[in-house]
């Protein structure tokens, strides 16, 4: 009887040990699982952050293919992390009897902001009143995607980044006639118009009291 009791006690102790071992294993697994979750999230955040902070190393415009009808080939944007983005123009459309097609035919005026993350360029469009295409829209590109497109209905005379890429200044105007441009300052992040001023008809230039950003753009326009 004594032997039977000892066996029972040993059996109970053995079961307790097995149960305790299983519980410890489960708790360790849960702790490891909880500890791994933030590391995974942090890794994802770092990957996303690295993508957003990658700087543009260089860019170039390809030559157009022979008889393609385009003035330029695609625009290539190469990042420091070796990512390459290629921007292409839409397919050309033929004009109909009652509708004239004004196609996007080329990239031009590519500029890189001081932050090296913001790039801009103009799109050359076929024009009804000239034998040549004109820069008609300004495209702003950041973090590997197009942020905004700026157009006013007239030709883009000139444009430039302001404050390291936080703002963009654009002057629009007619293809021919007096140089009385429409000077506009936009916020790059939101695309909103911040300020606007027109050139003086008499002097064909900005007035002396024009804001500094507009004067900088006017100098850029005449010196480039």
N, C-alpha and C positions, 0 to 999 in steps of 0.2 A: 504494500500500500504506500509505503514511504517512497519506494522507487517510482511508483505511478505518479505521486504528487510532484516529485522532482522533475519528471519528464514533462508534466503539464506546465510547471513554472518555466522550464527551459523553452518550451514551445511558445509560450506567451512572450517571453523575452525576445525570441527569434523573430516573431511577427512584428513586435514593436520596433526592432532594429530595421527590418525591411521597410516598414511604413515610414520611419524617420528618414531613411536613406532616400526614398522616393520623394518625400516632401522637400528635402534639401535640393535634390536635382531639379525639381519643378521650380523652386524659388530662384535658383541660380539661372535657369533658362529664362524666367520672366525678367530678372534683372538685366541679363544680357540683351534681351529683346528691347527693353525700355532704353537701355544705354545706346543701342545701335541706331535707334530711330532718329535722334537729333543729328548724329554724324551723317546719316544719309541725307537729311534735309540740308545740313550745312554744305555737303558736297554738291547738291543740286543748286544751292544758292551761289556757291563759288563758281560753278560752271556757267550759270546765267550771268553772274557778275563779270566773269572773264570775257564772255561774249560781248557784253555791253561796253566794256572798257577797252576792247581791242582797238588799236589805232590803225588808221589807213596808212599803209606804207607807200603805195604808189597807185597811179591810175593811168590809163591810156585809152585812146580811141582807135579802133581798127580802121584800116582802109576799107572802103566799100567794095563789094564784089562787082566784077565787071558786068555792066548792063543791068544792074540791080534796080536802078532808078533812085537809089539813095545817094546822098552826098557823103555820108560817113558809114562806117560799120558800127558794131556794138561798142558800148562803153564798158571797160573792164575796171573793177575796183578791187585792189588786192590789199588785204589786211596783214598786220604783223603776225597773226596766228596762222597765216597761210590760207585763210579763207578767201575765196575769190567770188565776187558777185559780178554777173554779166547782165547789163541792161540793154535791151533790144528795142527797136522801134516797131510799131504795129505794122501789119501788112498794108501795102499801098492799095488805095481804092481808085478805080477809074471814074472819071467824070461822066455824068449822064447828060442827056440833051437838056434837061431842065434843072440839073443840079451839078454844080462844080465842086469837085473834091479838093480840099486843101490838106494835103498829107504832111505828116511829120517825116522829114527827110534827113535830119542830121542832128548830132550832138555838137554843142559848141560852148565856149566860155566856161570850161570846168575850173572850179576854184575849191581849194581845201582850206577850211577854217583853221585858226590857230590851235584849237583843241584837238585837231587831227582825227576827229570823230565825225565831223560834219562836212559833207561835200555838197556842192551845188553845181548846176549846169543849166544852160538854156537849150531849148528845143527849137530847131529851125523848121519853119512851116512854110509851105508854098503860099504865095501871096497873089491876090487877084490883080493888084495894080503894079506889079513889078515883074521883071523877067527873072528875078532871083528870089530865093527864099529869105525869110527874115527870122531872127530870134523872137519868139512870140510868148514863151512861157519860161519861168524859172522854176526848177525843181530842186527841192532841198531833201537831202538824204542823210539819215543818221541811224546808228545801231543796225545797219544792214537792211534798212527799209526806207521807202520814201515817206517823208513826214508830211510835206505840203507842196502844192503847186500854186504858183502866184502868176496871175495874168490880169490885165486890165482892159484888154480889147485893142491895144495898140502895140507897136513894136517895142521890144526891150532895148533901150539905148545902152544901158550899162547897169551893173549891179555889183555888190560887194558885201562881205560879211562885216559886221560891226561887233565890237566887244567880244572878240574871240569866238564868235559863232552863236552868241545869244540872240543877236538881231541880224536882220538882213535888210539892206537898203537897195531899192530898185528905182530906176527912173524910166518911165514909159513915155513914148511920144510918137508922132506921125513919121512915116517913112520919108516924106518930103515936106518942105515948108519951114516955118520959123522954129527955132530951137527953144520952145517954151515947154519944157518937160514937166511931167507929173512925178514928183519925187515922193516916194513912199517908204516908210520904215515899218517893218513887221517884226513880231516876236516869232522866233524860229520854233519854239516849243509848242505854242498854241496856234500859230498862224494868224493871229489877230493883228489888225492894222493899229499901229501905235501913233503914228504921226504922218501928216501929208502936207506938202507945200508945192506951189507951182512956180515955175520960172517967170521972170518979168518979160513982158512982150516988148518993151522999149529997148532994154539992154540985152535981150536974148540970153539972159543969165539969171542966176539967183540974186536976190537983193542982199545988200550987206548984212542985214539983220537975220538972215536965214540961219537955221540951226546948224551946229557943227557937223553933224552926221551928213546933212545934205551937201555942205560945202566939200566934205571929203569925197563924196560920191561924184560931185561935179568935177573935181580935180582928177579923180580916177577915170572918168568918162573922157576927158580931153587929153589925158596923158597915156592912154592905152588904146 
